[in-house]
Amino acid sequence: MTILVDECIWPWRDRLWCHMVSDTSLDELHAFARWLGVPERGFQGDHYDIPEEVRAMALDEGAVPVSSREVVSALYAAGMRRPPGSR
């Protein structure tokens, strides 16, 4: 069980954001987000959007830095992301 975070490249509201996912379960992801103090409104169906400073905290707590492609691959492998045509 691993929490993965990609690079902060998505600008919004004068900050850069990234994605935080679990490679196994949403329960693990939600528990980690709560531990970091990430509000539930940051959950986007299969991932959390988090800003740079929270990414740094996540990495300090054991999250693994990966590419955006690896985030998407992990979600598909865990069965948490459906192909675009089936959403």
C-alpha positions in Angstrom: 0.0 0.0 0.0 1.5 3.3 -1.1 0.4 6.8 -1.5 1.7 8.4 -4.7 2.0 12.1 -5.6 2.9 13.6 -9.0 4.6 16.9 -9.7 2.9 20.2 -8.9 2.3 21.6 -12.4 -1.3 22.6 -12.3 -1.9 26.3 -11.6 -5.0 27.4 -9.8 -5.7 30.4 -7.5 -2.0 31.5 -7.6 -0.7 28.1 -6.4 0.6 25.0 -8.1 -1.3 21.8 -7.5 -0.7 18.0 -7.9 -2.5 14.7 -7.6 -2.4 12.4 -4.6 -3.6 8.8 -5.1 -3.4 5.4 -3.4 -2.2 2.4 -5.4 -4.6 0.1 -3.5 -7.7 1.7 -2.0 -9.7 4.8 -1.4 -9.9 4.0 2.3 -6.1 4.3 2.5 -6.2 7.5 0.4 -8.9 9.1 2.6 -7.1 8.2 5.8 -3.8 9.7 4.6 -5.6 12.9 3.5 -7.2 13.2 6.9 -3.8 12.7 8.5 -2.4 15.6 6.4 -5.5 17.8 7.2 -6.6 17.8 3.5 -10.3 18.9 3.3 -12.7 16.4 1.8 -13.6 19.0 -0.9 -10.1 18.2 -2.4 -11.3 14.7 -3.4 -12.0 14.3 -7.1 -13.5 10.9 -7.4 -10.2 8.8 -7.4 -7.6 11.3 -6.3 -7.0 14.4 -4.2 -5.8 17.7 -5.6 -3.2 19.1 -3.2 -1.0 22.2 -3.2 2.8 22.3 -3.1 3.1 22.7 0.6 0.8 19.7 1.3 2.8 17.6 -1.3 5.9 18.4 0.8 4.1 17.2 3.9 2.9 14.0 2.1 6.5 13.2 1.0 7.7 13.7 4.6 5.1 11.2 5.8 6.1 8.6 3.3 4.3 9.3 0.0 6.3 8.4 -3.1 7.0 11.0 -5.9 6.0 9.7 -9.3 5.1 11.0 -12.8 1.6 11.8 -13.8 1.6 8.8 -16.1 2.4 6.6 -13.1 -0.5 8.1 -11.1 -2.9 7.2 -13.9 -1.4 3.7 -14.3 -1.7 3.0 -10.6 -5.4 4.1 -10.6 -6.2 1.7 -13.5 -4.2 -1.1 -11.9 -6.1 -0.7 -8.6 -9.4 -0.6 -10.5 -10.2 2.9 -9.2 -10.2 4.6 -12.7 -12.5 3.7 -15.5 -11.8 4.2 -19.2 -13.1 7.6 -20.4 -16.0 6.1 -22.4 -17.4 4.2 -19.4 -17.6 7.1 -16.9 
